[in-house]
Structures are given as structure tokens and as C-alpha cells.
Amino acid sequence: MPTAPQTTDELYRALQENGRRPYGRTRTVAAEELADAAEQFADPVALVRALLELQEAYTYGSEPRKSPVVFARLLTLFDEQPEVFDERLRHLLFWRFKWVAHALRQLPEVPLASLRQWSAEMRDRYEKAGLALQPYYGQAYQLAAHVGEDTALAYELWAGRARTRLSDCEACEICERARHHLAAGDDARALRVWEPVLAGKESCQEEPARSVSYALLPLLRTDDPERARELHLAGYRACRRNPAMAGEVGRHLEFCALTGNEARGLELLAENRTLFDEVDSPLDQFDFLTGVQVLLQRVEQLGHGELPAAGWAGRTWTVAGLRAEAGRRADDLAARFDARNGTTAHAERRRARLERAPLLEALELTLRTRSLDDVTPATPAPAPASRTAAALPESLPELIAHARRLEEQGHPEGRLVWARVRTLVTARDYVHPDDGVGPLVLLRADLLADDADRAGQQDEFAEAAALHEEAAALYEDAGAAGQAALSRACALLARAELPPAPDTEEDGDGVAAKAAALGDAHAGMVRLHEQAPALAPYLEARLLRLRATVLGLRLQTTRQEEHVAPVLAEVDLLHAFAVRHDIASQISGAALLRAGTHALTGDLPAAVTELDALQERLQAHGPAWHLPRALGLRGRLRLGMRDAQAAHADLTEALRVAADWPAHAMDTGRLHADLAEACLHLGRPEEALRHLSRAAQVQLRHGSRIEALCTYSNAAQLSLDLGRVEDSIALLDSLLAEPDVAAGQLDARLTAQLRLTRARALHTGEDLKAATAEFVALAAESAGWDDDPGSHAMIAAETAVLLAESGEFGRAREAAGQALAAHARAPRYEQLSNCLRELARLQAKQQGADGLADALGFLEDAARIAEEAGAAGYAAGGRPLDVALAYEHGRVHAYAGTYEEALAALEKGLALLGEAGAGGEHAGEWAECVRLAGAVEGIYLERPAPALARLDAAVTRLRAAGHDEEAEPLAALAAELREKD
């Protein structure tokens, strides 16, 4: 707190401001300072209010030891000066007897006799005050349940009584009743009782998050995993990182452990690492640590005890080490509670949780499903063998020979064999065979060439070029001149694919420089080919393939007609050579290059015809591993031809046959991404979402991290579009928690896009406070994007709207000003117009006549935007901007009570739409203008006759044009006016 309040008015304002802060140490410290400050005033009411705020901060900040102390002070003030407590303060005082009872139960050092004494004190105070005892019996039941006594009588004495004003809220009482049935083993009955809370019909500060955490496992046991999944996502978000809900977090961790989501559990544990040190309540610690142990125990059972885990600050933890420490501390807490209570209830409850077997082998909780192998920070395990893989030779010479044969064929399993060879060769005790495999330098060259190929596939072109050159030198040392020439050709291609240097980008986007580099690379390859000694056919075919490929890349870069013929000429050379020497993989490669060239020139039918013929050849003669690529390319082309059904069939078949081969060679991530696009065109968005998620998983597994995050971003947006808000938020939370993302090491714009989508999802999910905070932060960051002012305009505009929804119109005006300034540099006519009109609507709606002037100011800015758009020839995608502006003028004036001005504005909007409005593409907008004009005229201006004439004529016109749906609201309003008249 910057300065202590000097007056009670300042104190009350500070208390109000502190009450808006989230619970936690910041709010608690401020509450302590305000309570101290209140002591200086000769105003007992100010002190009472400050102490009430302090007790609330302790209660919801998980500091139960301090809450009873503050309440004792309040009770003394009440006994000494009861007249200070008005009806509201008196109600709060008696309500908080329950808070103290709850706090004392959480502290094992408080004797059971003291708990019972407090219960008796509460009863005595309630009786003297003439208050009904249902709240007292509720606390008596909760004490019996906590201790582990027979609760039957206590439950009936509480649940059988009528609720009072001092009873716990409906949601909390529902939770207690449901937990009573849960303890009795009746999952179905518990869930029936819980339904109003789980459905969101009853809620409070702690609910439904508390009930959700208890209901997750019963839902699984009653065969409703999908609802458990949905509630887990929403419920976890409501309790994460909250010290007062540490027990709930622990139950979510347990849920992950029992549904095959151990990796997600570790992720959530890391997100809540501060709870190990921040939770002061022993009972909450007990619940949290038991959930932590359930998770870590399961991870350890699955053989991952050495994984890192987030635990108490001050040291690094492994899963096994943290599990042992959490278990020791939780055992100690259970023993302390049971010693205090004189029962074994806590030890038994803990044992039951730890002994519970997994309820589901696997439940996909989020769009980003990960296994423990995915989070293991170790050397990646060798790729699994494909379905068609033969057993590898056992002798080293045979293994090396086998790898070279596969390399000659272009077989996708070659990499797996080279991986095995590499493992053997790099062993400390490796001894090179004397004969049959050539010199060691030749083998090292082979391994370097394989490394270079993998680097190139990861778009690490500089590294690939260097490795190819190094391999070429070793090949020359080994006397393999043909292989040296091929490696140098590969190095030429890799260097040509490097982004142009900044000083070569005189053509703006570097197209000319890139095309020149590719042309030079082709010339270099031709020289290498001409100078090379007699090449083995498979090497010459690969060199011809590189020559065609580099020219194909040049055509892809420039899309210039003059670059088409050279590609096709090289493809013809490759095809003729491959046919002459019967090299099946290169015959197929030539067909793929020819199809790709046709596609680049826009001749999609010719490309598809080429691929049709290739499919027949591959099915008859092979190589079979080219079939997924051919089908995938044909599927993409058919998407371009707007034949989504045929594209879906091709891509589905491509995925099916790709499963027979090593994943690294099949690019299944691209196949899934293309299938997602096909599904969207076919109106199957849920299927599209599944394919996007799988595409991203494959891309991550293959090291394409940026591409994977972009795909996940698309999946999050699609999930949001589908109304799966919690899925979208959970996915984005997971991505933003990645170490490189959280540390700011990822591309800043991609991170901002992820945060922007999350902010929109939070807004859709009605978490206005969190959404606004994220938008404000993004607006501040994007203000520095000098190269992209349009994005800043969009973000600042959305920020302004959220601030206005929160009633912060001053800050909203500032954000709108930023948006307008950015718009001046990069126009966003429709987005800015929408923003300004919405700001006007919100201000007029919330403030009425008091906000009219400012609302009209926003509309003046919107009018300038509309004029600029008209001058620029911009056509809005939705309503015409001038029509939308006239309508908003009408609505704003209606909110402000200036109805004549409202009617005039609406009639202007109708005039702008014209007589054709009822039958044209803007029939909906026309009908809405008529409806609002009818309401203003008939209801607020009390002129029903002209209003009915307007409405009846509009209904007739709309129905005649076939717009029955648009006519219905007008007909309903007309009926309402007639009834009133």
C-alpha cells in the first residue's frame, strides 16, 4: 500500500479496491496494513469493516491459523459495542462463526475438545440471538464427518432442517449432501444431488470448482467419462494456483493419474509448484500432497521415476524423490489429525486413495494428448520398426551391406538401419571389420551423408550443406568419387535453400535472389555431372533427380512461365534414364516431379491424370513406399479443384498405407493437416479438429516445433469456433507453459497469436477479468510492432471493447485511440468501425443519458472510418458501414432515452438500405432496423398506429421475398403492440 489512509473515506476506498484483488499474499498484506490503519480512527465501524476484510483474506488465502484470531477481536467488539453492528455487519459476524469452525478443523494442533467447545459457543450465541440452528447443525455434521464418527444422526439433524439466511449457500450444502452419499458408496445418488451445481445452476466463491473435483471419479465409475473430461477442464481452471483450493488441485492430479494422463498430471503439478510452499492449511496440505503422491506413484510404477518433477523450492526433484517426500509429509499430517480426533479416518482415507487402481487405461482429456515418453528429457528412443520391416542382420558386415542396399533403393527403412550402425560404430569398443564393408573412412562418410539428409529434412540447410561437404571429402579419401559428386550436389541444393542474405533482398521478398541461387545450384550440378567419372546407375539417377528438383524449386519460387520447360526437360531426362536402367524409385520420382510441375502451372487436371497413372504403376510395380506420397499429393490437388470428397478419400487411403512404413519418411503430419482441411470443406469440423491435433503431434515428434505450434494454434481456434471453449483454453495453457515459450525463446509473434486466441477463449468463456488483463498486456506489446500496425489496431480495438464491458470507459477510450492511430498507418476499416460502434452501445447501455455524449463521440469516430472506407472503395464483409452506423445511432439514442433522435437515425438506416433492402442480401439488417424503429415509435414514443403500419408493411414485404425467419420478430412485436393497444 503506497500510503496509509488518512481519513475513513480513504480507508473505505482502499478496502473496496483491495476487495477487487485476487486472494493471495498481495491482498492479505494489504488487508493487514488497512486493519492497522483503521486503529487510528475513532470510528469502530471502520475498524470492524477492516477486520472483516482481513478475516476474509486469511480465510480464502489459506491461512486458517490467523482467521480465528481476527474473529475473536470482532466478537469482542460486538460484545462491547453491539450498537456498532448494523443488520449487515451483524449478519456477517454470525455467518463467520462457520468460517472459524472450518479453520479450527484444518489445524491438528487444536484439540478436539476445543472444536467441540467452539461448536457449543456457536450454538449458544445463535440461541441468544434468536437465530435458527440449522447452520449450527451443519457445522456439527461437518465435524463428525471430518473426525470419522458415525454421521447418520448428525446428517439427519442438519439436512432435515429448513434452511435459514445464515445457512451455507445452496451450492455448498449440495456439495456436503453429495459427499455424504459418496462416503456411503452411492455414486449415482451423489451425482444426482450434485447435478444443480455441476450444471452451473448453483454456484458461489468455491463452487462448482469444489464439487467438480469430488465428482470426477464418481463420473468415471458411473460410465460418464466425457462429462468427467469436460468438468475436469473447467474445474481445474477455476482452482489452479489457488492456495485455498490446493485440495481440489490434488484431486485433479489424482484424476489425471487414474485416466492414463500422467504426463498432463506432471504438467499441472509444475503449474501449481507454488502450492508446496504457499498453503498454510494442514488439511489442505494433506489433501494436496495425497493427490500429488497418487500421481507420482503412478508415474514411478510406469518406470519413469527419474523424470524431473516440480516440488518444494530450494532443490531439484525427481518423481521418485518427490513421491517419497510428499508421502512422508502426508503420512505425518494424517497421523496428527488422527491423534487429535482419536480415530484412524485420515490414514484410511489416504490409504484408499493410494491403493485405487486406474479407472481408465486412456482418456483423451485435451487436444494435446501426451505420454510420459513425450516428456522424457532423454535421448529419443529409436523409431519403431514399420509393419513391413524385416529382421536386421546380426553381423556387422551384413548390417552395413544391408544399409547400403536400402540406400541405393531409396528405401525409407534405410535410416533405421543406419541408426543401428551408428550406435555400433560410436561404441568405445568398436572394431572395424577387415573385409566386406570397405574402409572405415567410407563408413564414416555414409553416416555423415545420413546425418546431412536428416538435417535437410528439418530445414537446417546450413548444417546440411556443411555435413554433405564433409561427407564428400571423406568419400574422396575412400576413393568413392561418384558418391563424393552426389554429396557435393546435395550441398549445392542445401545452400540454395538458405534464406537470401539481407543485402541481396533488393527485390523486397528475395524471390529474385532465391531464384538465382537455385539456378546457380543447377548449373553447378550439371558441371559435377559432366566432370564425374562413370557413375553407378543409382547414383546417376539420384543426381538427375537433384537437377530436376532444384529447377522445380526455382519454378515454385518464381511461378514464371519461362522456368517451366527446363523443369520438364530435366524430368524427361530422369524418366528416360530410370526406365532404361529399371530404377523403380526414380521412375516414380519423375512422375511425382512432373505432376508437381503441372500443379505449379495451374494445370491441376493434368497433374491428377499423371498421378492416376502413377498410382496404377506403384500398385503393380512399386515402390510401395511412394504410394502414400502420390495419394497425398493427389488429395491436395483435388482440394485445389474443390473436390473435397475425393480429396478426403485419397488422404484417408494415404494415411492407411503410410502406416506400413517408418513415420519419419511418410510426412503423416502433412496428411493429417490436409485431411483436416478436407473435413472442413465437407462440414465435418469435429473430425477436422482430430486431424489437426494429430498433425501437430506428428510435427512435434519429428522436430518441426514451429510448424506444430502453428497447427495447434489453428486447432485451438477451431475448437473455440466449435464452442469447445475449455478445450481451447486447456490446449493453449499447455502450449504457453512450454519452457521455451514461457521463457520468451519462441518467435514472439507466434506466442502473441497463442495468447490472443487464449484471451478470446477466456472472453467467450465469460472470464472477463482474465481476458481483459491478457488483452491489455497484448495491446501494450503490439504497440511496438512497427512492421505490423494493422495487428496492433485489431488487438487494441478488442482490448477497448473488453475494458468497456468492464465499465472502464476511460481506459477503453485510450485503447480505442491507440487502435485509431495504428489504423491510420494500416487501415482496418471494418474492425475499427465494429469496435467503435460497440463502445458506443456499451457506454449508452450502461450509463444511459449520462453516457450519451461520450457514446456519440465514439460514433463520430466510426463515421470518419466509414467515410475513409468509402473514399478508398472498401466494401465491408458484413453490413455496410454507413447502415450499421445509422442503426447504432438509433440504438444509442434509445438507450439514452432520446427517442425522436433514435427514430430519425433508424429511418436514415432504412433509407440507406433502400426499398430493395427487404428482398436483398441485407434483409436481416433491414428487418432489424424496422423492428427497432417500431419498438421506439410504438412503445417509447407511444405512437402505436404508425408503428403498426411500419411493421405490417415490412412483414408483408419480407414474406413476399421469402424471408419468413426475418419477418417473425416483427410480427411478434406487432402482436405485442396490438395487445397493449
Buried (B, 14 or more C-beta within 10 A) or exposed (E): BEEBBEEBEEBBEBBEEBEEEEBBEEBBBBBBBBBEBBEEBEBBBBBBBBBBBBBBBBBBBBBBBBBBEBBEBBBEBBEEEEEBBEEEBBEBBBBBBBBBBBBBBBBBEBEBEEBEEBBEBBBEBBEEEEBBBBBBBBBBBBBBBBBBBEBEEBBEBBBEBEBEEBBBBBBBBBBBBBBBBBEEEBBEBBBEBBEBBBEEEBBBBBBBBBBBBBBBBBBBEBEBBEBBBBBBBBBBBBBBBBBBBBBBBBBBBBBBBBBBBBBBBBBBBBBBBEBBEBBBBBBBBBBBBBBBBBBBBBBBEBEBBBBBBBBEEEEEBBBBBBBBBBBEBBBBBBBBBBEBBEBBBBBEBBEEBBEEEBBEEEBBBBBBBBBBEEBBEEEEEEBEEBEEBEEBBEEBEEBBBBBBEBBBBBBBBBBBBBBBBBEEBEEEEEEBEEEEBBBBBBBBBBBBBBBBBBBBBEBBBEBBBBBBBBBBBBBBBBEBBBBBBBBBBBBBBBBBBBEBEEEBBEEEEBBBBBBBBBBBBBEBBBEBBEEBEEBBBBBBBBBBBBBBBBBBBBBBBBEEEEBBEBBBEBBEBBBEBBEEBEBBBBBBBBBBBBBBBBBBBEBBEBBBEBBEEBBEBBEEEBBBBBBBBBBBBBBBBBBBBEBBEBBBBBBBBBBEBBEBBBBBBBBBBBBBBBBBBBBBBBEBBEBBBBBBBBBBBBBBBBBBBEBBBBBBBBBBBBBBEBEBBBBBBBBBBBBBEBEEBEEEEBEEEBBBBBBBBBBBBBBBBEBBEBBBBBBBBBBBBBBEBEEBBBBBBBBBBBBBBBBBBBEBBEBBBBBBEBBBBBBEEBBBBBBBBBBBBBBBBBBBBBBEEEBBEBBBBBBEBBBEBBEBBBEEEBEBEEBBBBBBBBBBBBBBBBBBEBBEBBBBBBBBBBEBBEEEBBBBEBBBBBBBBBBBBBBBBBBBBEBBEBBBEBBBEBBEBBBEBEBEEBBBBBBEBBEBBEEEE
